[in-house]
Amino acid sequence: MSTTNYISKVVPDATAALEGLEDNMTVMFGGFGLCGIPENSIAAIREKGTTGITCISNNAGVDDFGLGLLLHTRQIKKMIASYVGENDEFERQMLSGELEVELIPQGTLAERCRAAGAGVPAFYTPAGYGTEVAEGKEVRVFNGKPHILEHAFDAPFAFVKAWKGDKAGNLIFKGTARNFNPMMAMAGKITVAEVEELVEVGELDPNSIHIPGIFVQRIFQGVDYEKRIEQRTVRAKSE
Amino acid sequence: MGLSKDQIAQRIAQELRDGWYVNLGIGIPTLVANHIPQGINVEFQSENGILGMGPFPFEGEEDADLINAGKQTITAMPGASFFSSELSFAMIRGQHVQLTVLGAMEVSDSGDIANWKIPGRMVKGMGGAMDLVASAENIIVAMQHTNRAGESKLLPECSLPLTGVQCVKKIVTDLAVLEVDPERGFVLLERAPGVTVDEIQSKTAGRLVVEDEVPEMQL
């Protein structure tokens, strides 16, 4: 048996990456809007037909893309997010009571992911104090300012998307496609990373790694990325 | 005649100070970036993970991996940086961002703000607004003085679910610039050109404080 000096995280494809994903699990999905979402994993989960999913994701996709695909097939039981506009099917399911929804402040969402990955069970934040978000939560005053207690998430699976990754699971993100992906990679007990470019170990500069492979359990080369743009805004050349 | 949306943004831009990091919300606040005064250097933060946000890209140069918190395609200025959501909100909660400009459905005369939910009608979520208003030292609200039904959006108490309590410092509307003094109410600082104190008074449901002569805005 040869020694490679690294721990390989490579799985053949998105389908193989779903091993152990069962109905009624809590699952994290990286991305902000449609930017940096794990397109291949979402498609594979739709194909697999996993149901009763509690999704932790900043947004819920649009009607026909992103997590919207899993809403259409009724695979999502509950959505934990900070902003869920731009999705008619989501609104219909929420108003009819088919879909449970928990809306939480975006910074709190991010920190609850980070805390989960960092071994911090709970933390205090000023966000949401005095609003319905604070209902039933412990309040403590620090430096004269009230804060509320928020708890780390608990997620058996996290699906993230990176620009480049190596076989050891080291990840590099591009532009604002980074967003929630790093802290969700930290939080997932099984983190699946799909990448636009999977390279050999040693090809990525260690100084440039955004998320070390220790946080990634499975990695695969993604295919056929659509990378849809939600709001295409441009300016005229003459400006 | 009150200010146009662009003029509201123009007036808010006069509040920018050299060296500030600024977070602009969706809508009128986004327009503030078009009116940065001469000699003032600021960097715009968008909470999805960029500092040094630039203007919209030229047609054909859009990048799906480069958007703002409103999911619009953007560009990055020289000196820009990208980061994760947790680091972005560390900047915000840690008060490294000097100014937050955001829209509102209602503001109370003690500085409470409501801008994320209309029960039974609109539930899109708070996004980053609750984190921003809970932590920013300096919050300016950009909004119309009245809603589409002509009712005042400057109230004694907010009727909609709150985004934050006693946090708004200044409000720029189509009619006026007001400062919030939680003890006394909305202090009228400036009038829009041609708008009278009486009109502002009649369209402000919360406590309005008028001291001496109220000057017209200089745009």
Chai-1 contact restraints between the chains, C-beta under 6 A:
chainA,res_idxA,chainB,res_idxB,connection_type,confidence,min_distance_angstrom,max_distance_angstrom,comment,restraint_id
A,F32,B,N48,contact,1.0,0.0,6.0,A-B,restraint_1
A,G33,B,K71,contact,1.0,0.0,6.0,A-B,restraint_2
A,C35,B,I67,contact,1.0,0.0,6.0,A-B,restraint_3
A,S82,B,G125,contact,1.0,0.0,6.0,A-B,restraint_4
A,S82,B,G127,contact,1.0,0.0,6.0,A-B,restraint_5
A,Y83,B,G125,contact,1.0,0.0,6.0,A-B,restraint_6
A,Y83,B,G127,contact,1.0,0.0,6.0,A-B,restraint_7
A,V84,B,G125,contact,1.0,0.0,6.0,A-B,restraint_8
A,G85,B,K124,contact,1.0,0.0,6.0,A-B,restraint_9
A,L103,B,G125,contact,1.0,0.0,6.0,A-B,restraint_10
A,P105,B,M126,contact,1.0,0.0,6.0,A-B,restraint_11
A,P105,B,M130,contact,1.0,0.0,6.0,A-B,restraint_12
A,P105,B,D131,contact,1.0,0.0,6.0,A-B,restraint_13
A,Q106,B,G127,contact,1.0,0.0,6.0,A-B,restraint_14
A,Q106,B,G128,contact,1.0,0.0,6.0,A-B,restraint_15
A,G107,B,F89,contact,1.0,0.0,6.0,A-B,restraint_16
A,G107,B,D131,contact,1.0,0.0,6.0,A-B,restraint_17
A,A110,B,S85,contact,1.0,0.0,6.0,A-B,restraint_18
A,A110,B,E86,contact,1.0,0.0,6.0,A-B,restraint_19
A,A110,B,F89,contact,1.0,0.0,6.0,A-B,restraint_20
A,E111,B,E86,contact,1.0,0.0,6.0,A-B,restraint_21
A,R114,B,E86,contact,1.0,0.0,6.0,A-B,restraint_22
A,P126,B,A134,contact,1.0,0.0,6.0,A-B,restraint_23
A,P126,B,S135,contact,1.0,0.0,6.0,A-B,restraint_24
A,A127,B,M130,contact,1.0,0.0,6.0,A-B,restraint_25
A,A127,B,D131,contact,1.0,0.0,6.0,A-B,restraint_26
A,A127,B,A134,contact,1.0,0.0,6.0,A-B,restraint_27
A,G128,B,M130,contact,1.0,0.0,6.0,A-B,restraint_28
A,G130,B,V165,contact,1.0,0.0,6.0,A-B,restraint_29
A,T131,B,L162,contact,1.0,0.0,6.0,A-B,restraint_30
A,E132,B,P161,contact,1.0,0.0,6.0,A-B,restraint_31
A,K174,B,D65,contact,1.0,0.0,6.0,A-B,restraint_32
A,G175,B,D65,contact,1.0,0.0,6.0,A-B,restraint_33
A,G175,B,L66,contact,1.0,0.0,6.0,A-B,restraint_34
A,G175,B,F82,contact,1.0,0.0,6.0,A-B,restraint_35
A,T176,B,N48,contact,1.0,0.0,6.0,A-B,restraint_36
A,T176,B,G49,contact,1.0,0.0,6.0,A-B,restraint_37
A,T176,B,I50,contact,1.0,0.0,6.0,A-B,restraint_38
A,T176,B,L66,contact,1.0,0.0,6.0,A-B,restraint_39
A,T176,B,I67,contact,1.0,0.0,6.0,A-B,restraint_40
A,A177,B,D65,contact,1.0,0.0,6.0,A-B,restraint_41
A,R178,B,G49,contact,1.0,0.0,6.0,A-B,restraint_42
A,R178,B,F82,contact,1.0,0.0,6.0,A-B,restraint_43
A,R178,B,S84,contact,1.0,0.0,6.0,A-B,restraint_44
A,N179,B,N48,contact,1.0,0.0,6.0,A-B,restraint_45
A,N179,B,G49,contact,1.0,0.0,6.0,A-B,restraint_46
A,N179,B,S85,contact,1.0,0.0,6.0,A-B,restraint_47
A,F180,B,S85,contact,1.0,0.0,6.0,A-B,restraint_48
A,P182,B,S84,contact,1.0,0.0,6.0,A-B,restraint_49
A,M183,B,E86,contact,1.0,0.0,6.0,A-B,restraint_50
A,K227,B,A64,contact,1.0,0.0,6.0,A-B,restraint_51
A,I229,B,A64,contact,1.0,0.0,6.0,A-B,restraint_52
A,E230,B,K71,contact,1.0,0.0,6.0,A-B,restraint_53
A,Q231,B,K71,contact,1.0,0.0,6.0,A-B,restraint_54
A,Q231,B,Q72,contact,1.0,0.0,6.0,A-B,restraint_55
A,R232,B,E62,contact,1.0,0.0,6.0,A-B,restraint_56
A,R232,B,T73,contact,1.0,0.0,6.0,A-B,restraint_57
A,T233,B,F56,contact,1.0,0.0,6.0,A-B,restraint_58
A,T233,B,Q72,contact,1.0,0.0,6.0,A-B,restraint_59
A,T233,B,T73,contact,1.0,0.0,6.0,A-B,restraint_60
A,V234,B,F56,contact,1.0,0.0,6.0,A-B,restraint_61
A,V234,B,P57,contact,1.0,0.0,6.0,A-B,restraint_62
A,V234,B,E59,contact,1.0,0.0,6.0,A-B,restraint_63
A,R235,B,P55,contact,1.0,0.0,6.0,A-B,restraint_64
A,R235,B,F56,contact,1.0,0.0,6.0,A-B,restraint_65
A,K237,B,F58,contact,1.0,0.0,6.0,A-B,restraint_66
